[in-house]
Amino acid sequence: MSEKMDKSQLRDIQKQKMKAVVGHQQHHQEEALLQEKLFHSDYWQNAKTVAVTLSLPWEVNTQAIITRAWYDNKSVVVPKILNHNMHFVPLTMDTKLKKGQLAISEPEQADAVAINTIDLVIVPGLAFDQRGARLGQGAGYYDRFLSQYTGHTIAIATSELFVDHVPTESHDQFVQYVITKENNA
């Protein structure tokens, strides 16, 4: 079986696992615990600009992260697809959103920030392993972005997202740190 097929199968399995826990109290409690670990990390404490996604209903909820960043006087930037590339644009409480590629909300405005102004990227994914390997949605946007990014990267992996092994290819980018119930950043 090819590695590509392994990724596709794992992607399907992970999506089903995440959809199965949407709305479960235990899942929300685990997300809150992992977010608190993030907020107490040096990565978070030292960051002035944080990049995070606007999550889909079955993904790790990022609204609490965004709200906390604003509370902590951090700038928040979120992905926007422009000309088949992912850029990050500012998000404020007044930002107007629209559905973008992959049905993910994104700001209407297109004023991308410079990549070197982002201190911390909270990287989304369908699966992560101890090495920092990640399985994304399959479009490659984050891998292309992270191949050029030199700042800090963290992933939040609930029990459903943390797996023994994520198949990788040469273009796949790893995250520096994966926060789980068992560890801290």
Secondary structure, 3 states (H helix, E strand, C coil): CCHHHHHHHHHHHHHHHHHHHCCCHHHHHHHHHHHHHHHCCHHHHHCCEEECCCCCCCCCCCHHHHHHHHHCCCEEEEEEEECCEEEEEEECCCCCEEECHHHCEEECCCCCCCHHHCCEEECCCCEECCCCCEECCCCCHHHHHHCCCCCEEEEECCCCCECCCCCCCCCCCCCCEEECCCCCC
